[in-house]
Amino acid sequence: MLDAVDAVLVRELQRDGRATFQALADHVGLSRTAVRARVQHLLETEVVRVVGIVHSAVVGTGAIGHLSITVAGAARKVAEALAQRPAVSFIALTAGPHDLVAQVRTRDDDALATEVDELRRTAGVRTAEVFRSVATVRDAHSVVRDLGEIQLDDIDWRLLQELQRDGRAPYTRLAQIIGLSQAATRARVVRLMRTGVIQVTGLADPLALGAAELGGFGIVVSGGLRQVADSVARQDGVRYVATGFGRYDIVGQAEAATRAELVTVLDAIRTVPGATIRESWHHLDVVKESYAAELPDRPLLG
């Protein structure tokens, strides 16, 4: 567990991965030098990783499937095999109605269908039921708003590639890479973040923040779907909510410090008018959680 100051620093980096050391120092009441040392230690020990997460419309991964998987044999072995596939962004061993849950991101529905077929052919996979996500209502780590009209050039593209590798890359280094002044480089990075093309955030070790329990839930809805989804997304402890088609109307994830607190989060969801939890499951071990994407050779927008 982190001390109080480090916990605040991690939360601030989750909110803004490129927050300056001075801004962080002002927030926690320590010197800039002390905060720099703390942040560097957090990064070196991988308590937090600061990365740039590129909007799905830019990356070309707008088709998202959530898979509920049953297996024959050892579930971990199957999970590790599935985790090797680049399109699988999340996979966890679960206790509940299925053995594994996974998230798959592809460019379109045809590619999603092909990827799911490949997953079903993996040794040990018995069944794979798909929930096709239509709209992401909340994602603690990704940009979910519409982009609108965005023009990207090759210099923007190079910045996205660098920020995806290191979200806190200094402007001096970024400027050298793209061949512009620091001021021009900063202006481009700020534009990319403000428009939602990329979100620079800290990916923290949940155990370090006291979030030792992670669970999922599938909801069926009576009444207006989006209104219910928005209400569920506002509940404390809910970190992911998506609407779509399949066994449920909504799928989501919740986190908590203890199992009892996780139950409290699920109970709060049950109080949302129009929401009925059809199934819930406990994540025993997260085998893969990745927000990095292989960027196409050229921008898909512009």
N, C-alpha and C positions, 0 to 999 in steps of 0.2 A: 504493500500500500504506500502511496505517496504521502508526503507531508502536505499541510494545507496550502502552502505557497506553490509547490509543484503542481498540485491538483488544479489550482486556479490557472496556472500557466498553460497547462494542457487544455483546459476548457477554452481559454482564449485562443489558442492555436487551432482548436477545432472550429471556432467561429471565424477566425481570420488567420490563415496559415502564414501570411506575409506581414503580420503585425510587426512593427519595428521594435527593437529592444527597448527603446525609450518609451514607447507606448505601453509595452508590457511592464516596464519598471514603474511607470506612473500608476498602473492599475494595482500592483501588489505592494507598492510603497518601499521598494528596495532600489539600490543603485543600479544603473545601467550595466556596470561591470558584473555585479552579482547575478543579475538576471541573465546576462549573456552566458555566464558559466553554467547556470542551472539549465537553460535551454539546450546548450550544447551537450550537457550530460544526458538529458532526456532523449536527445536525438541519437547520441552514440550508443546508448543502452537499448535503443529501439522501444522505449516506453511509448514514444510517439514518433510517427513518420509523417512528414509534411509532404503532400503530393498534390499535383494538379489533376483534377478530375474533369475531363472534357465532356461537354454536353453530348448526349447520345445522337442528336441530329447532326452534329459535326463528325462524330466518329463513324456514324452509319450503323448504329446498333439499336434501332428503334423498335425492333420486335423482341419482346421479352416474354419468356415462358418460365413459370414456376412449376417445378416437377416434384411430385410425390412418388417415391420409388420404393418398391419392395424388392428384396434380394433373396437369392438362394446361396447359402454359405456365409462367409465372413463379410459383414457389412463394411468394415473398415477397408478391406482389400478392394472392394468394389468402389467405394468412395474415392480412394486414392487413384484408381484407374480413371474414373470420370474426371477427377480434378486435373488430369493432364491435358484435357481438351481446352483450347484457348477460349471457346465460346462459353464455357462454364465459369461464371464469375463467383458463385457461392455454392458450397455444398457442406452439409452437416449430417452427422449421425444423430438420430432422434429416437426418443421414446414416445410412442403414441401410435396412431393408426398406420404409420409407414416407417420403414427402416431408415430412409434418407430423404432429405429435401434438398433441392438444388435450384439454382437460377441460371438460365441460359439467355444470352444476348446475341442476336444476329441482326443482319441488315433488313430482312423482310420475312414475311410468313413462309415463303417457299424455302428460304434458308433455315428457318426455325424448324420446319417439318423435317428437312433433311438431317439436321443436327439431332433432333429427337430420335429419329430412326437409328442413327449411329449409336446413340446412347443405349437404346433398347437392345442393340446387338452386342453390347459389351458383356463379356462373360460374367455371370452372376446376377445380372439384372433380370428380374422376373416380370415386373410390370412398371410402367412409368406413366402416370396420369398427369396431364398438362392443364394448368390454368394459364390462359393467354391474357397477359396484362394489357390493358388498353390505356390506362392513365395512371401515372405515379403521382399520388397525392402528397406523400411525405417520404423523403429519403434523407436521413441525417447526414449523408456524405456526398450527395450529388445534387446538381442543379435540376430542378423540376419545372421551371417556368418556360413558357414559349420564348423562342429567340426572336421572332419577327424577321425583318430584313437585315441580314448581316453580310458585310463584304469582308472576305478574308483573302489576304495575299500570301505569297510564299514566305515573307518575313514573319507574318503572324503564325504561319504554320510551324516554322522553326521554333518560335517561342513556345508554342503549345507542346511541342515535342520535348523541349528542355524542361519546362515547368512540370510536365507529367513525371519526369524522372526525379526532379528535385524542386519542390514547390517553393523553397526558400533560397533558391539560387540568387546570389547578389546581382544587382543591376550592372555592376562592373563587368562581371563574367558574361552576362546575357548580352551586354552591348558589344563585347569583343566577338561573340559568336555571330551576331547578326550584322555587325559592321555599322551600327548607328551610334549616336551619342547616348550618354546615360539618360539625359532628359527625354530624348525621343523614345528610347527603350522603355522607360518608366511609363510614358504616356500610352504606349501600345499595350503594355501589360495591364494597366489600370482599365483601359477600354475593354480588353478581353474579359476581365473579371466583372466589370460593371454591367456589361451586356449579357452576362450569363454564359458566354462561350466556354469559360473554364471557372471552376471553383477550386481555390487553393485552401486546403483544409488539413488538419492533423488527424491521422488515423491512430487512435490510442489503443493500447492494450487494455481490454475491458477489466481485467483483474486488477490492474494498477489503479483504476478509477473506482474500484469497488463494485463494478457491475459484473458479478460472477455468474449470473443466471440469464440465459437467453432462451426465449420461446417464440413459437409462431402460432398463428391463429387464422382460421378461415371463417368468414362471416357471411350469412345470408341476410338480405335486407328486405324490409317492407317499407314502402314509401320511396322518397327520393334518394337515389343511390349517392349522388355527390354530397348531399347534405349530411348523410350518415357518415360517409367516408371522411369528410372534413371534421366532424365531431370526434370520430375515433382518433384521427391524426393529432388532435389537440390534447389528448390524454397524456398525463405524465407517464414516462416510461416507454411510450410508443416511438419507435425509431424508423419504422417503414410501414407505408400503407399504399396499396395499389388496388385499383378496380379493374374488372375484366370479366371474362367468360370462362365457365367451367363448373366444377362442383360448388364453388362459392361465388359470391358477388365481390367480395373483398378478401385479400390476403394481407397479412402484416406480420411484423416482428415487434417484440417487446423485450426490454432488458430491465434488470433489477439487481440489487445488491444481494438479496437472499431469495430463496424459493418462496418464502412466505410473502415477500414483497412482490414477487412475480404474480402470485395468485391475486394480490390486491390490484395489480394493473389489469388483469383479465376481468376481475369483478367490476372495475370501473368501466371497462368497455361494455360489459353486459348492461350497465345502466343507461347506455346511449339509446334514446328512442329509435326504434326501427332496426336495431342491430341484434342479431342472434348468433352467438358463436356456435357454429355447427361442429367444428373440431378444433382442438388445440394440441400442441405437441411441445415437448421439451428438447432443447438442443443439448445433447450430451457432449458433443465435441465438434467444433467448426474445423473442417479439414482444409477448406480454402475460402478466402474472402479477398477478392482482388477488384480494384477499381481501375487498374491500368488497362489501356486498350491499344491495340496495334493500329496506329493511325494510317489511313490510306495515303497514297503518294501525293495527292493533291486535295485541297479543301473540297468538301461536298457542298458547301454554301458559297455563295458569291457569284 
